[in-house]
């Protein structure tokens, strides 16, 4: 049986949408008529997904599940399979539990593929926008080895840990971003509204203004008369930057230059190597061959320059070079990571060592982020205070000069 998505009119003439399992579209229409509904459109979900992929890079099924939702449904599926339910029944139960229609339709379609005789991994591969290649390869290894429930639990743990790490980084950046936006807004308000009214008194007096005050007046006039050009310039810069970065050669050079920036480069390198090690750990622990695991783990690296360097590791390992030597040649992995990976290769506990080094890198990354944010706050306040001090001095200097002339 396959899953069909339908659009029909009920007895009141209202349009209804939903999904039904049937052997053919004709049977779906018959089932709708038995429910006193008039079918308008009946389409196979799997076929609709293929058409959406070809038109819009994924359509309904592209990035339609967040990391938190994906980890939740994978955990539910693992629990049901662990309870000895057949895969098709577990998929049905997971689909029925979902409140979000997108998730429900996806798992109904996966179940439909399983009922057609495909494995769970092959069924998940039909939805590349939802299930990453790492998930499919790990599930395939779990099915082959006979411990699918354990593999699914590991995938759920991996998704949850990755989401928590990303959430911590985002939360750490919220306050600095708000502080910068507030600082820009305050300075813009002072230059646009406060300064012109105050310095107008000095201009009308005809006295010679100090260089600092004159510079502030010129800056205020520039902001008042050309603020819209400045805004358009910022928007144009962002748009042009996005267009340029959409081209792989330019984006590759940008990512390479990013690694040379103090603090940011080290942070970016550490984040990508930790993600690579964490993904490689879960793949090897699930029984995926090392060479294949290296190819899949490379896909999670976001920095294109690091990704290009790590991309050759799988080929070198397949030719007989040790993983430690191959990773050392990239120059992106820290000595501590290399030492732990070498120890894992020597003792036969590579997956455990990869997991430990990834956890160590992520912990160090979070600590480093906390330090950077802790330094950023006082530096931003000092910069804001310096700007306000300059504005106050520019206003006070003419007043002091005026008092000296009167005396």
NULO-102182 format. One record per residue: residue in three letters; y, z, x of N, C-alpha, C in turn. Coordinates in steps of 0.2 Angstrom, whole numbers, plus 2048, in hexadecimal, padded with zeros to 3 digits. Layout:
residues N
AlaYZXYZXYZX/...
end
This chain:
residues 407
Unk7FA800804800800800806800804/Unk80B7FC8028127FC806817800802/Unk81D8018058228048028287FF800/Unk82A7FF7FA82F7FA7F78357FE7F5/Unk83B7FB7F68417FE7F48437F97EE/Unk8457FD7E98477F97E384E7FB7E0/Unk8517F67DC8577F77D88557F57D1/Unk8577F97CD8557F87C685A7FB7C1/Unk85A7F97BB85E7FC7B58598007B1/Unk85C8067AF85880A7AB8598097A4/Unk85780D79F85880B79885F80C796/Unk86381079986A81079886E80B79B/Unk86B80679F86F8017A28728037A9/Unk8708097AB87380B7B286E8097B7/Unk8718077BD86E8057C386A80A7C6/Unk86480A7C886080F7CC85D80C7D2/Unk85D8107D785A80E7DD8558137DF/Unk84F8107E384A8157E58458117E9/Unk83F8147EA83A8117EE8338137EA/Unk82E80E7EB82880F7E882380C7EC/Unk81D80F7EC81780C7F08138087EB/Unk8118027EE80D7FD7EA80A7F87EE/Unk8067F47EC8027EF7EF8067E97F0/Unk80B7E87EB80F7E27EB8167E37E7/Unk81A7DE7E88217DF7E58207DE7DD/Unk81B7DA7DC8197D97D48177DF7D1/Unk8137E37D58107EA7D28167EE7D1/Unk81B7EE7D68217F37D58257F17CF/Unk8267EA7CE8297E87C88267EB7C1/Unk81F7EA7C181B7EC7BC81C7F47BB/Unk81C7F87C081D7FF7C08248017BD/Unk8297FD7BF82F7FE7BC8307FD7B5/Unk82D7F77B382D7F67AC8297FB7A7/Unk8247FE7AA8208037A78258097A6/Unk82980A7AA82E8107AA83480E7A6/Unk8348087A283980579E8408047A3/Unk83F8017A88447FF7AD8447F87AE/Unk8497F57AF84A7ED7B084B7EC7B8/Unk8467EA7BB8477E97C384C7E37C4/Unk8517E57C98557E07CB8547DD7D2/Unk8517E17D68507DF7DD84A7E47E0/Unk8457E17E283F7E47E683E7E17EC/Unk83E7E67F183E7E37F883A7E87FD/Unk8357E58018317E98058367EC80A/Unk8357F380B8397F78108397F4817/Unk8337F38198327F18208357EA821/Unk8357E681C8387DF81D8407E081D/Unk8427E58198497E681884C7E881F/Unk8487ED8228497EF82984A7EA82E/Unk8457E582E8457E083384C7DB832/Unk84D7DA82C8537D682A85A7DA82C/Unk85A7E082B8607E482D8607E4835/Unk85B7E583885B7E584085E7DE842/Unk85C7D983F85E7D28428657D1841/Unk8687D483B86F7D38398747D783C/Unk8727DE83D8777E383F8747E8844/Unk86F7E684886D7EA84D8697F084A/Unk8677F08448637F68428657F883B/Unk86B7F683886C7F783186B7FE82F/Unk8687FF82A86680582786280A82B/Unk85E80782F85980B83485C80B83B/Unk86280983C86580A843869811843/Unk86681584786A81C84886B81F842/Unk86681F83D867822837865829836/Unk86282B83C85F83283C863836842/Unk86683B84086983F84686484384A/Unk86684585086184985485E84F851/Unk86285284D86085884985B857844/Unk85D85184085884F83B85184D83E/Unk85284984384C84684684784C849/Unk84A85184C84685684F84385A849/Unk84785B84384485E83D83E85B83A/Unk83F85483983985183683385083B/Unk83484F84182F84F84682B856846/Unk82F85B84682C86284582886383F/Unk82A86083982686183382085D834/Unk82185783681B85383781585683C/Unk81885984181385C846810862842/Unk81386683E81086C83B80B869836/Unk80C86483280786182D80185F831/Unk80285B8367FC85883A7F885E83D/Unk7FC86383F7F88698427F486C83D/Unk7F686C8367F286F8317ED86A82F/Unk7EB8658337E58618327E685C82C/Unk7EC85A82A7EE8558257ED84E828/Unk7EB8498257EB8438277F2840828/Unk7F383C82D7F983982F7FD837829/Unk7FA8328257FD82F81F7FF83581A/Unk7FB83A8197FD83F814803843817/Unk80384581E80884882180F844820/Unk80E83E82181483A82181783A819/Unk81283A81581483A80E81884080C/Unk81584680E81884D80D81F84D811/Unk82084B81782684B81A82B847816/Unk82984181482E83D81083084080A/Unk82C84380682D84680083284C801/Unk83285080783685580883D85480A/Unk83E84D80B84584C80D84A84B808/Unk85084E80885584D804859846805/Unk85A84580B85D83F80D85983880C/Unk85C83480885882E80685682980C/Unk85A82981185982581785382781B/Unk85282E81C84D83181F84683081B/Unk84783181584183081083F829810/Unk84382481084181D81083E81B817/Unk84081E81C83E81C82383681F823/Unk83582582182E82882282A82581D/Unk82C82281782881F813826818816/Unk82B81581982980F81C824810822/Unk82581582682081782B819818829/Unk81981C82381281D82080F81681D/Unk81381281B81180B81980E80881E/Unk81180882480E80482A80780882C/Unk80780E82C80181282D7FB810829/Unk7FD80F8227F880D81D7F580681E/Unk7F98028227F77FB8237F37FB829/Unk7F280182C7ED8018327F0802839/Unk7F78028397FA80383F7FA80B841/Unk7FA80C8487FB81384A801816849/Unk80281C84980981F84880E81D84D/Unk80C81C85381181A858813813857/Unk80E80E85581080785381480784D/Unk81380B84881780C84281E80E844/Unk81F81384982681584B82981084F/Unk82680C85282980685682C801852/Unk82A80184C82E7FC8478357FE845/Unk83780484783D80784684180984C/Unk84280585184580685784C80A857/Unk85080985285680C85185581484F/Unk84F81584D84E81C84B84A820850/Unk84581D85284082185784181D85E/Unk84482186384481E86983E81C86C/Unk83E81887183881687583481C878/Unk83782187A83482787C83082A877/Unk83282B87182E82E86B82882A86A/Unk82982386A82381F86981E81F86E/Unk82081F87481B82087A81882687A/Unk81B82C879818832879813833873/Unk81583186D81183186780A82D869/Unk80B82786C80582386D801827872/Unk80382A8777FF82E87C7FC834878/Unk7FF8378737FD83D8707F783A86B/Unk7F88348687F28328647EC830868/Unk7ED82D86E7E882B8727E4831875/Unk7E88378767E483D8797E2841874/Unk7E484086E7E28458687E584B867/Unk7EB84C86A7EF8528697F6850866/Unk7F684C8617FD84985E80184F85C/Unk7FE85485980385A85680685D85C/Unk80385E86280686186780C85D86A/Unk80B85686A81085286D816851868/Unk81585286281A85185D81E85885D/Unk81B85E85E81F864860823864866/Unk82086086B82486087182A85B870/Unk82985686C82F85186B834855867/Unk83285986283785D85E83B862863/Unk83786586783A86A86C83F866870/Unk83D86087384285C87784885A873/Unk84785886D84D85686985285C868/Unk84F86286685386786585786A86B/Unk85386A87185686C87785C867879/Unk85B86187886085C87A86685D875/Unk86585E86F86A85F86A86E86586C/Unk86B86A86E86E87086F873870876/Unk87086C87B87486B88187A86787F/Unk87986187B87F85D879884861875/Unk88286587188686986D88A86E871/Unk88787187688B87687A89087287E/Unk88F86C88089486988489A86787F/Unk89886587989D8638758A2869873/Unk89E86E8718A28748708A6877875/Unk8A487687B8A88788818AE874882/Unk8AE86D8808B38698808B886987B/Unk8B786C8758BB86C86F8C2870871/Unk8C18768748C887A8758CC87687A/Unk8CA8748808CE8708848D186A881/Unk8CE86687D8D086087A8D6862875/Unk8D58688718DA86A86C8E086C870/Unk8DF86F8768E587287A8E986C87C/Unk8E686787F8E98618818ED85E87B/Unk8EA85D8768ED85A8708F385E86E/Unk8F286486D8F886986B8FE868870/Unk8FC86887790186887C90586187B/Unk90285C87A905855879909855873/Unk90785886E90B85986891185D868/Unk91086286C91686786D91C863871/Unk91A86087791E85D87B922857877/Unk91E85387392084E87092685086A/Unk92485686792985986292F85B866/Unk92F85E86C93586086F93985A871/Unk93685587493A84F87693C84B871/Unk93984B86B93B84786594084A861/Unk94085186094485485B94985A85E/Unk94685E86294A86486494F86286A/Unk94D85F86F95185D875957859873/Unk95685486E95C84F86D962854869/Unk96085886596585C861969861866/Unk96586486B96886886F96D865874/Unk96A86087896E85C87D97485887A/Unk97485787397A854870980857871/Unk98085E871986862873989861879/Unk98486087F98785F885989858886/Unk98685488398984D88399084C880/Unk99184F87B99784F87799D85387B/Unk99B85887F9A085B8839A3857889/Unk99F85288B9A284D8909A1850897/Unk99E85589899D85889F9978548A2/Unk9978548A99928518AD98C8558AD/Unk9868528AB9808568AA97C8568B0/Unk97885B8B197385B8B796E8568B7/Unk96B8548BC96684F8BD9608508B8/Unk95E8578B89588598B495A8588AD/Unk96085A8AB9628598A39628528A2/Unk96584E8A69668468A595F8438A4/Unk95B8458A99548428A99508448A2/Unk95184A8A094E84C89A951848894/Unk95884789495B84388E95883C88E/Unk95883989495583289594E832892/Unk94A83789494383789294283888A/Unk94783C88894783D88094983787D/Unk94E83387F95082D87C94B82887C/Unk94782888294282388393C82487E/Unk93B82B87D93682D87893882B871/Unk93E82C86F94082B868941824867/Unk94382086B94481986A93D81486B/Unk93981786F93381387092C81686F/Unk92C81B86B92681F86A92081B867/Unk92381686391D81285F91A80D864/Unk91F80B86991C80786F91780A873/Unk91981187491481587890D816874/Unk90E81786E90881886A90481286A/Unk90780C869903806869900804870/Unk90480787590180687C8FB80A87D/Unk8FB81087A8F581487B8EF811877/Unk8F080F8718EB80C86D8E9805870/Unk8ED8018738EB7FB8768E77FD87C/Unk8E98028808E58048868DE806884/Unk8DD80A87F8D780C87D8D380687A/Unk8D68018778D27FB8748D07F787A/Unk8D47F587F8D37F18848CD7F4889/Unk8CE7FB8898C97FE88D8C27FE88A/Unk8C27FF8848BB7FE8808B87F7881/Unk8BD7F28808BA7EB8818B87EA888/Unk8BB7EC88D8B97EB8948B37EE895/Unk8B27F58938AC7F88948A67F6890/Unk8A77F188B8A17EE88889E7E988C/Unk8A17E789189E7E289689A7E689B/Unk8947E489C88F7E88A18927E88A8/Unk8947E38AB8977E38B289C7E88B3/Unk8A17E88AE8A77EC8AF8A57F38AD/Unk8A07F48A889E7FB8A789A7FE8AD/Unk8967FA8B08937FC8B68977FF8BB/Unk89D7FB8BD8A17FD8C28A58038C0/Unk8A78048B98AA80A8B78A68108B8/Unk89F80F8B689B8158B78998178BE/Unk89A8128C28998138CA89F8178CC/Unk8A58158CA8AB8188CC8AC81F8C9/Unk8A98208C38A98278C08A582C8C4/Unk8A082A8C789C82E8CC8A08318D2/Unk8A582D8D38A982F8D98AF8348D8/Unk8B08358D18B58398CF8B38418D0/Unk8B78458D38B684C8D48B484F8CE/Unk8AF8548CE8AD8588C88AA8538C3/Unk8AD84E8C08AB84A8BB8A48468BE/Unk8A58438C489F8408C68998448C7/Unk89A84A8CA89484E8CB8918518C4/Unk8968528BF8938548B988F84E8B5/Unk8928488B688F8428B38888418B6/Unk8888418BD8818408C087C8468BE/Unk87E84C8BE87A8518BD8778518B5/Unk87B84F8B187984E8AA8748498A9/Unk8758438AC87083E8AC86A83F8AF/Unk86A8428B58648448B98608498B5/Unk86384E8B28608538AE85C8508A8/Unk86084B8A485D84889F8578448A1/Unk8578408A685283C8A984C8408AA/Unk84D8468AE84784B8AF84484E8A9/Unk84884F8A484685289E84184E89A/Unk84484789A84084289683984089A/Unk83A8408A083483E8A482F8448A4/Unk83184A8A382D8508A382985089C/Unk82C84E89782884E890823848890/Unk82584389382183D89381B83E897/Unk81B84189D8168428A181184889E/Unk81484D89B81185289980D850892/Unk80F84A88F80B84888980684388B/Unk80584189180083D893802836895/Unk80983489480B82D89680A82C89D/Unk80882689F8078258A680E8258AA/Unk80E8278B08148298B48198228B4/Unk81681D8B681A8178B681D8158B0/Unk8198158AA81C8148A48218198A2/Unk82081F8A38258258A282B8248A5/Unk82B8218AC8318208AF83581B8AC/Unk8328158AA8368108A78398128A0/Unk83681789C83981989683E81E898/Unk83D82389C84282889E8488258A1/Unk84881F8A484E81B8A685381A8A1/Unk85081889B85481689585981B892/Unk85782289485B827891861829896/Unk86282589C8678268A086D82289E/Unk87382689D87982389A87D81F89F/Unk87D8228A588181F8AA87E8188AD/Unk8818138AC87E80C8AE87C80C8B6/Unk88080F8BA87F80E8C18798128C3/Unk8788188C087281D8C186C8198BE/Unk86D8168B88688138B586580D8B9/Unk8698098BC8678048C08638068C7/Unk86680C8C986280F8CF85B8118CE/Unk85B8158C88558188C68508138C3/Unk85380D8C184E8088BE8498058C3/Unk84A8068CA8468038CF8408088D0/Unk84180E8CE83C8138D08358128CD/Unk8358108C782E80E8C482A8098C8/Unk82E8048CA82B7FE8CE8298018D5/Unk82D8058D882B8088DF82580D8DE/Unk8248118D981F8158D88188118D6/Unk81980C8D28138088D18118048D7/Unk8158038DC8138008E38108058E8/Unk81080C8E680D8118EA8118168ED/Unk8188158EC81D81A8EF81D8208EA/Unk81D8268ED81D82C8EA82482D8E5/Unk8238318E08298318DC82F8358DF/Unk82D83A8E483383D8E78368388EC/Unk8338348EF83682F8F483A82A8F0/Unk8378288EB83B8238E78418268E4/Unk84182C8E184782F8DE84C8308E4/Unk84A8328EA84E8348EF85382E8F1/Unk84F8288F18538228F38598208EE/Unk8598228E885E8218E38648258E6/Unk86482B8E986982F8EB86D8328E5/Unk86A8338DF86D8368DA86A83D8D8/Unk86583F8DB8618458D986384A8DF/Unk8648508DC8668568E18608588E5/Unk86185A8EB85C85D8EF8578628EC/Unk85A8668E885586B8E48508678E0/Unk8538628DC84E85E8D884985B8DC/Unk84B8588E18468548E68418598E8/Unk84385F8EA83E8648ED8398668E7/Unk83C8678E18378698DC8328648D9/Unk83585E8D98318588D782B8578DD/Unk82D8588E38288578E982385C8E8/Unk8258628E68208688E581C8668E0/Unk81E8638DA81A8628D481585C8D6/Unk8178578DA8128528DC80D8558E0/Unk80F8598E580A85C8EA8058618E6/Unk8078648E18028698DE7FF8668D7/Unk8018608D57FE85D8CF8018608C9/Unk8078638C980B8668C48128638C3/Unk81285C8C38188588C381C8598BC/Unk8188598B781B85A8B081F8618B0/Unk81B8668B281F86D8B282586D8B6/Unk82486A8BC82A86B8C18308668BE/Unk82E8618BB83485D8B88378618B2/Unk8338648AE8368688A983B86E8AC/Unk8388718B183C8768B48428748B8/Unk84286E8BB84886C8BE84D8698B9/Unk84B8668B484F8648AE85386A8AB/Unk84F8708AA8528768A78578798AC/Unk8558798B285A87B8B78608778B8/Unk8608718B786586C8B886A86D8B2/Unk86786E8AC86B86F8A686E8768A5/Unk86B87B8A886E8818A88748818AD/Unk87387E8B387887D8B887E8798B5/Unk87C8748B18818708AE8868748A9/Unk8828788A588687C8A088A8818A3/Unk8888848A988C8898AD8928858B0/Unk89187F8B289787C8B589C87A8B0/Unk8998788AA89E8768A58A287C8A3/Unk89F8828A28A38888A18A888A8A6/Unk8A78898AC8AC88A8B28B18858B1/Unk8B087E8B08B58798AF8B987B8A9/Unk8B687D8A48BA87E89E8BF88489F/Unk8BC8898A28BF88F8A48C588E8A8/Unk8C58898AD8CA8878B18CF8838AD/Unk8CD87F8A98D187A8A68D687E8A1/Unk8D488389E8D98868998DF88989C/Unk8DE88D8A28E48908A58E988A8A8/Unk8E58858AB8E987F8AE8ED87C8A9/Unk8EA87B8A38EE87789D8F487B89B/Unk8F388289B8F88868998FE88789E/Unk8FC8878A49018868A99058808A9/Unk90187A8A89058748A890A8748A2/Unk90787689C90B87689691187B897/Unk91088189B91688589C91B8828A1/Unk91887E8A691D87B8AA9218768A7/Unk91E8728A292286D89F92887089A/Unk92687689792B87989393087C897/Unk92E87F89D9338828A293887D8A4/Unk9368768A593A8718A793F86F8A2/Unk93D86F89B94186E896946873895/Unk94487A89594987F89594E87F89A/Unk94C87E8A195187D8A69568788A5/Unk9538728A295886C8A195D86E89C/Unk95B87289796087489296587A895/Unk96287E89996688489B96B8828A1/Unk96A87D8A596E87B8AA9758798A8/Unk9768758A397D8738A198087989E/Unk97D87E89B98088489898388889E/Unk97F8898A398188D8A998788A8AC/Unk9878838AD98C87F8B09938808AC/Unk9928808A59978818A099B8888A1/Unk99688D8A29998948A399D8948A9/Unk99A8918AF99E8918B59A588E8B5/Unk9A58888B19AC8858B09B08898AC/Unk9AE88D8A79B38918A39B58978A7/Unk9B189A8AC9B389F8B09B889D8B5/
end
